[in-house]
Amino acid sequence: MKELVVLSGKGGTGKTSIVGSFAALAKGKVLADCDVDAADLHLLLSPSVKQESEFWSGRVAVIDEEKCTQCGLCQELCRFKAITDFKVDPISCEGCGYCYHACPVEAITMKESMSGHWFISDTRYGPLVHARLGIAQENSGKLVAVVRQQAKQIAEEKSLDYIISDGPPGIGCPVVSSLSGADLALLVTEPTLSGMHDLERVLGVCRHFGVPALVCINKYDLNEENTRQIESNCLSQGVKVEGRIPFDNVVTRSIVQGVPVVDYSDGRVTREIKRMWDILSMMLRNGSKG
């Protein structure tokens, strides 16, 4: 069992569209949507939910009205302005516990909060593990870990060859949780200044965790000068650029239809994604370090 995680230093680079196409191309895999803050892989795969579970994480302050003497100390001390009229706003509360320790009559308790849900679903391409974080909830890195753990369990039970994870953008805690322990990372970027900048940041995260990385430049022909700059920077760091996907409106049309582009068209985008998957799958099978 090998795990491929697809990341991007910034949002909107086409990462999920590529993962959806890999889902259609790969055999013997389980899919994991680790972008729990804004999950959207299900829009392409139309999953049928088979199991739904609650995700409990973090703590929220709760005031016992019977014990409370309304001294106002908690309201005065709360830096997040989460307590008004001696009631706690669970969205504003950061769960720091300062009010809990400061209350002179012990009227405040810290209770665990239900932060979201995770799901195991069936799709036309195989099993999918995905999640939905609640509004204004945190600990998304912890929820990512749950998603990956469930995906690995399914892969082991069904003797599947691959875990293909759609990772979150950026370089924060959810990215670290998605990346650590993976066999290979595919970094999707675009030939813009922000794309170039954020690619460097996520490459640094991959190096830190010792995960071999390859780069795919999506819509490379929109600015070929920037594309050459990305290729030059990657070459200087010993990172291979294995994918150069051209801009084509067929990708947008396939998204509107809710199907991966490789199932929608046989054009140049599909050919490049298929070529890229052949390379990635061979590297995963051979245990290559890129």
DOMISE-147535 format. One record per residue (C-alpha): chain; z, x, y; residue in one letter; residue number from 1. Coordinates in Angstrom, 1 decimal. Example, Ala and Ser with C-alpha at 12.3 -4.5 7.8 and 13.67 -1.06 7.14 Angstrom:
% DOMISE-147535
SITE   chaine       c3       c1       c2   residu   num
SITE        A      7.8     12.3     -4.5        A     1
SITE        A      7.1     13.7     -1.1        S     2
***
This chain:
% DOMISE-147535
SITE   chaine       c3       c1       c2   residu   num
SITE        A      0.0      0.0      0.0        M     1
SITE        A     -1.1      1.4      3.3        K     2
SITE        A     -0.3      0.1      6.8        E     3
SITE        A     -2.8      0.1      9.7        L     4
SITE        A     -1.5     -0.9     13.1        V     5
SITE        A     -3.9     -1.7     15.9        V     6
SITE        A     -2.4     -0.9     19.4        L     7
SITE        A     -3.6     -0.7     23.0        S     8
SITE        A     -1.9      0.8     26.0        G     9
SITE        A     -2.6     -2.3     28.0        K    10
SITE        A     -3.4     -5.9     27.3        G    11
SITE        A     -6.9     -7.4     27.2        G    12
SITE        A     -8.8     -4.5     25.5        T    13
SITE        A    -10.0     -6.7     22.6        G    14
SITE        A     -7.4     -5.5     20.1        K    15
SITE        A     -6.8     -8.9     18.5        T    16
SITE        A    -10.6     -9.6     18.2        S    17
SITE        A    -10.9     -6.4     16.2        I    18
SITE        A     -8.0     -7.2     14.0        V    19
SITE        A     -9.5    -10.6     13.3        G    20
SITE        A    -12.7     -8.9     12.2        S    21
SITE        A    -10.8     -6.5     10.0        F    22
SITE        A     -9.1     -9.5      8.4        A    23
SITE        A    -12.5    -10.8      7.5        A    24
SITE        A    -13.8     -7.5      6.2        L    25
SITE        A    -10.8     -6.1      4.3        A    26
SITE        A    -10.0     -7.0      0.7        K    27
SITE        A     -6.5     -7.1     -0.8        G    28
SITE        A     -4.5     -7.2      2.5        K    29
SITE        A     -1.7     -9.0      4.3        V    30
SITE        A     -1.9     -9.6      8.0        L    31
SITE        A      0.9     -9.2     10.5        A    32
SITE        A      0.9    -10.3     14.1        D    33
SITE        A      3.5     -8.0     15.8        C    34
SITE        A      2.7     -9.1     19.3        D    35
SITE        A      5.5    -11.6     19.1        V    36
SITE        A      5.8    -12.0     22.9        D    37
SITE        A      2.3    -13.4     23.2        A    38
SITE        A      1.0    -13.9     19.6        A    39
SITE        A     -2.6    -15.0     19.5        D    40
SITE        A     -4.0    -13.8     16.1        L    41
SITE        A     -3.5    -17.3     14.8        H    42
SITE        A     -6.1    -18.6     17.2        L    43
SITE        A     -8.8    -16.7     15.2        L    44
SITE        A     -7.4    -17.2     11.7        L    45
SITE        A     -6.3    -20.9     11.9        S    46
SITE        A     -3.2    -20.4      9.6        P    47
SITE        A     -1.5    -23.1      7.5        S    48
SITE        A      2.2    -22.5      7.8        V    49
SITE        A      4.0    -22.3      4.4        K    50
SITE        A      7.4    -21.1      5.6        Q    51
SITE        A      9.2    -21.2      8.9        E    52
SITE        A     12.5    -19.4      9.6        S    53
SITE        A     14.7    -19.1     12.6        E    54
SITE        A     15.3    -15.8     14.3        F    55
SITE        A     18.8    -15.3     15.6        W    56
SITE        A     19.5    -12.4     17.9        S    57
SITE        A     21.4    -11.5     21.0        G    58
SITE        A     24.5    -13.3     22.5        R    59
SITE        A     25.0    -15.7     25.3        V    60
SITE        A     28.3    -16.5     27.1        A    61
SITE        A     29.8    -20.0     26.7        V    62
SITE        A     32.7    -21.3     28.8        I    63
SITE        A     35.3    -23.6     27.2        D    64
SITE        A     35.8    -26.2     29.8        E    65
SITE        A     39.2    -27.2     28.4        E    66
SITE        A     40.5    -23.6     28.7        K    67
SITE        A     38.8    -22.8     32.0        C    68
SITE        A     41.1    -22.8     35.1        T    69
SITE        A     38.1    -22.5     37.4        Q    70
SITE        A     39.4    -19.3     39.0        C    71
SITE        A     35.9    -18.3     39.8        G    72
SITE        A     36.3    -14.7     38.6        L    73
SITE        A     33.4    -14.9     36.2        C    74
SITE        A     31.1    -16.2     38.8        Q    75
SITE        A     32.1    -13.4     41.2        E    76
SITE        A     31.6    -10.7     38.6        L    77
SITE        A     28.4    -11.8     37.0        C    78
SITE        A     25.6     -9.5     38.4        R    79
SITE        A     22.9    -11.7     37.0        F    80
SITE        A     24.0    -14.9     38.8        K    81
SITE        A     24.1    -16.6     35.4        A    82
SITE        A     27.3    -18.7     36.1        I    83
SITE        A     27.2    -21.6     38.5        T    84
SITE        A     29.8    -24.3     38.8        D    85
SITE        A     31.6    -22.7     35.9        F    86
SITE        A     28.7    -23.2     33.6        K    87
SITE        A     26.5    -20.5     32.0        V    88
SITE        A     22.7    -20.6     32.4        D    89
SITE        A     21.6    -19.3     29.0        P    90
SITE        A     18.2    -18.2     30.4        I    91
SITE        A     19.8    -16.1     33.1        S    92
SITE        A     22.6    -14.7     30.9        C    93
SITE        A     21.9    -11.2     29.7        E    94
SITE        A     24.7    -11.2     27.1        G    95
SITE        A     26.5     -8.2     28.5        C    96
SITE        A     29.9     -9.7     27.8        G    97
SITE        A     31.5     -8.7     31.1        Y    98
SITE        A     32.7    -12.2     31.9        C    99
SITE        A     34.1    -12.4     28.3        Y   100
SITE        A     36.3     -9.4     28.8        H   101
SITE        A     37.3    -10.3     32.4        A   102
SITE        A     38.3    -13.9     31.9        C   103
SITE        A     42.2    -14.0     32.3        P   104
SITE        A     42.6    -17.1     30.1        V   105
SITE        A     40.0    -16.2     27.4        E   106
SITE        A     38.0    -19.2     28.1        A   107
SITE        A     34.7    -17.4     27.5        I   108
SITE        A     33.2    -16.6     24.1        T   109
SITE        A     30.0    -14.8     23.2        M   110
SITE        A     27.8    -16.8     20.8        K   111
SITE        A     24.7    -15.7     19.0        E   112
SITE        A     21.5    -17.4     20.2        S   113
SITE        A     18.5    -18.7     18.4        M   114
SITE        A     15.7    -16.5     19.9        S   115
SITE        A     12.6    -17.7     18.1        G   116
SITE        A     10.9    -18.4     14.8        H   117
SITE        A      8.9    -16.4     12.3        W   118
SITE        A      6.3    -17.8      9.9        F   119
SITE        A      4.5    -17.0      6.7        I   120
SITE        A      1.1    -18.7      6.6        S   121
SITE        A     -2.0    -18.9      4.5        D   122
SITE        A     -5.4    -18.2      6.1        T   123
SITE        A     -8.9    -18.2      4.8        R   124
SITE        A     -8.7    -14.4      4.8        Y   125
SITE        A     -5.3    -14.0      3.2        G   126
SITE        A     -1.5    -14.3      4.0        P   127
SITE        A     -0.4    -13.9      7.6        L   128
SITE        A      3.1    -13.2      8.9        V   129
SITE        A      3.6    -14.1     12.5        H   130
SITE        A      6.3    -15.1     15.0        A   131
SITE        A      7.0    -16.8     18.2        R   132
SITE        A      9.7    -15.5     20.6        L   133
SITE        A     11.6    -18.2     22.6        G   134
SITE        A     11.1    -18.6     26.3        I   135
SITE        A     12.9    -15.9     28.3        A   136
SITE        A     14.3    -14.4     25.0        Q   137
SITE        A     14.5    -10.7     24.3        E   138
SITE        A     15.0     -8.5     21.3        N   139
SITE        A     11.3     -8.7     20.5        S   140
SITE        A     11.4     -5.3     18.8        G   141
SITE        A     13.9     -6.7     16.3        K   142
SITE        A     11.6     -9.7     15.6        L   143
SITE        A      8.7     -7.3     15.1        V   144
SITE        A     10.8     -5.5     12.5        A   145
SITE        A     11.4     -8.8     10.7        V   146
SITE        A      7.6     -9.6     10.7        V   147
SITE        A      6.8     -6.1      9.3        R   148
SITE        A      9.5     -6.4      6.6        Q   149
SITE        A      8.2     -9.8      5.4        Q   150
SITE        A      4.6     -8.4      5.4        A   151
SITE        A      5.6     -5.5      3.2        K   152
SITE        A      7.5     -7.8      0.9        Q   153
SITE        A      4.4     -9.9      0.4        I   154
SITE        A      2.2     -6.9     -0.1        A   155
SITE        A      4.5     -5.6     -2.8        E   156
SITE        A      4.8     -8.9     -4.6        E   157
SITE        A      1.1     -9.4     -4.6        K   158
SITE        A      0.1     -5.8     -5.2        S   159
SITE        A     -2.0     -5.8     -2.0        L   160
SITE        A     -3.7     -2.6     -0.8        D   161
SITE        A     -3.3     -3.0      3.0        Y   162
SITE        A     -1.1     -4.3      5.7        I   163
SITE        A     -3.1     -4.8      8.9        I   164
SITE        A     -0.9     -5.3     12.0        S   165
SITE        A     -1.9     -6.6     15.4        D   166
SITE        A      0.5     -4.6     17.6        G   167
SITE        A      1.7     -5.4     21.1        P   168
SITE        A      0.3     -3.8     24.2        P   169
SITE        A      2.2     -1.1     26.2        G   170
SITE        A      4.6      1.5     25.0        I   171
SITE        A      7.9     -0.4     24.9        G   172
SITE        A     10.4     -1.4     22.2        C   173
SITE        A      8.0     -3.8     20.4        P   174
SITE        A      5.4     -1.0     20.2        V   175
SITE        A      7.9      1.4     18.8        V   176
SITE        A      9.0     -1.2     16.2        S   177
SITE        A      5.3     -1.8     15.2        S   178
SITE        A      4.4      1.8     15.0        L   179
SITE        A      7.3      3.6     13.2        S   180
SITE        A      6.5      4.3      9.6        G   181
SITE        A      2.9      3.1      9.8        A   182
SITE        A      0.2      5.2      8.0        D   183
SITE        A     -2.5      5.0     10.7        L   184
SITE        A     -2.9      3.7     14.2        A   185
SITE        A     -6.1      2.5     15.8        L   186
SITE        A     -5.8      2.6     19.6        L   187
SITE        A     -8.2      0.2     21.4        V   188
SITE        A     -9.1      1.1     24.9        T   189
SITE        A    -11.7      0.3     27.5        E   190
SITE        A    -13.6      2.5     30.0        P   191
SITE        A    -11.5      1.7     33.0        T   192
SITE        A     -9.0      3.8     35.0        L   193
SITE        A     -6.1      1.7     33.7        S   194
SITE        A     -7.4      1.8     30.2        G   195
SITE        A     -7.7      5.6     30.3        M   196
SITE        A     -4.2      6.0     31.8        H   197
SITE        A     -2.5      3.7     29.3        D   198
SITE        A     -4.3      5.2     26.4        L   199
SITE        A     -2.7      8.6     27.2        E   200
SITE        A      0.8      6.9     27.2        R   201
SITE        A      0.3      5.2     23.8        V   202
SITE        A     -1.1      8.5     22.3        L   203
SITE        A      2.1     10.1     23.4        G   204
SITE        A      4.1      7.5     21.4        V   205
SITE        A      2.0      8.1     18.3        C   206
SITE        A      2.6     11.8     18.6        R   207
SITE        A      6.3     11.3     19.0        H   208
SITE        A      6.5      9.3     15.8        F   209
SITE        A      4.1     11.5     13.9        G   210
SITE        A      1.6      8.6     13.2        V   211
SITE        A     -2.0      9.8     13.1        P   212
SITE        A     -4.2      8.0     15.6        A   213
SITE        A     -7.9      7.2     16.1        L   214
SITE        A     -9.4      5.7     19.2        V   215
SITE        A    -11.9      2.8     19.6        C   216
SITE        A    -13.6      2.4     23.0        I   217
SITE        A    -14.4     -1.3     23.5        N   218
SITE        A    -17.2     -2.3     25.9        K   219
SITE        A    -18.0      1.4     26.1        Y   220
SITE        A    -21.3      0.8     27.9        D   221
SITE        A    -19.8     -0.8     31.0        L   222
SITE        A    -18.9      2.6     32.4        N   223
SITE        A    -20.4      5.4     30.3        E   224
SITE        A    -19.0      8.1     32.7        E   225
SITE        A    -15.4      6.9     31.9        N   226
SITE        A    -16.3      6.7     28.3        T   227
SITE        A    -17.3     10.3     28.3        R   228
SITE        A    -14.1     11.2     30.1        Q   229
SITE        A    -12.1      9.4     27.4        I   230
SITE        A    -14.0     11.2     24.6        E   231
SITE        A    -13.4     14.5     26.3        S   232
SITE        A     -9.7     13.9     26.7        N   233
SITE        A     -9.4     12.8     23.1        C   234
SITE        A    -11.4     15.9     21.9        L   235
SITE        A     -9.0     18.2     23.8        S   236
SITE        A     -6.1     16.6     22.0        Q   237
SITE        A     -7.7     16.6     18.5        G   238
SITE        A     -8.0     12.9     18.4        V   239
SITE        A    -11.2     11.3     17.0        K   240
SITE        A    -13.0      8.5     18.7        V   241
SITE        A    -14.3      6.6     15.7        E   242
SITE        A    -15.4      3.4     17.4        G   243
SITE        A    -17.7      2.6     20.3        R   244
SITE        A    -18.2     -1.1     20.6        I   245
SITE        A    -20.8     -2.3     23.1        P   246
SITE        A    -20.3     -5.1     25.5        F   247
SITE        A    -21.8     -8.4     24.2        D   248
SITE        A    -21.1    -12.0     25.1        N   249
SITE        A    -21.3    -12.8     21.4        V   250
SITE        A    -17.7    -11.8     21.2        V   251
SITE        A    -16.7    -14.4     23.7        T   252
SITE        A    -18.7    -17.1     22.0        R   253
SITE        A    -17.1    -16.2     18.6        S   254
SITE        A    -13.6    -16.5     20.2        I   255
SITE        A    -14.5    -20.0     21.6        V   256
SITE        A    -15.5    -21.0     18.1        Q   257
SITE        A    -12.3    -19.6     16.7        G   258
SITE        A    -13.9    -17.2     14.2        V   259
SITE        A    -14.0    -13.4     14.0        P   260
SITE        A    -17.2    -12.0     15.5        V   261
SITE        A    -18.2    -10.4     12.1        V   262
SITE        A    -18.4    -13.9     10.7        D   263
SITE        A    -20.2    -15.2     13.7        Y   264
SITE        A    -23.0    -12.7     14.3        S   265
SITE        A    -24.8     -9.9     12.5        D   266
SITE        A    -25.5     -8.1     15.8        G   267
SITE        A    -24.6     -4.6     17.0        R   268
SITE        A    -20.9     -5.4     17.6        V   269
SITE        A    -20.5     -6.5     14.0        T   270
SITE        A    -22.3     -3.5     12.7        R   271
SITE        A    -20.1     -1.1     14.7        E   272
SITE        A    -16.9     -2.9     13.6        I   273
SITE        A    -18.0     -2.8      9.9        K   274
SITE        A    -18.8      0.9     10.3        R   275
SITE        A    -15.4      1.5     11.8        M   276
SITE        A    -13.6     -0.4      9.1        W   277
SITE        A    -15.4      1.6      6.4        D   278
SITE        A    -14.0      4.8      8.0        I   279
SITE        A    -10.5      3.5      8.4        L   280
SITE        A    -10.2      2.1      4.9        S   281
SITE        A    -11.5      5.4      3.4        M   282
SITE        A     -8.9      7.3      5.5        M   283
SITE        A     -6.1      5.0      4.3        L   284
SITE        A     -7.1      5.2      0.7        R   285
SITE        A     -7.4      9.0      0.9        N   286
SITE        A     -4.1      9.4      2.9        G   287
SITE        A     -6.0     11.2      5.6        S   288
SITE        A     -4.0     12.3      8.7        K   289
SITE        A     -7.0     11.8     11.0        G   290
***
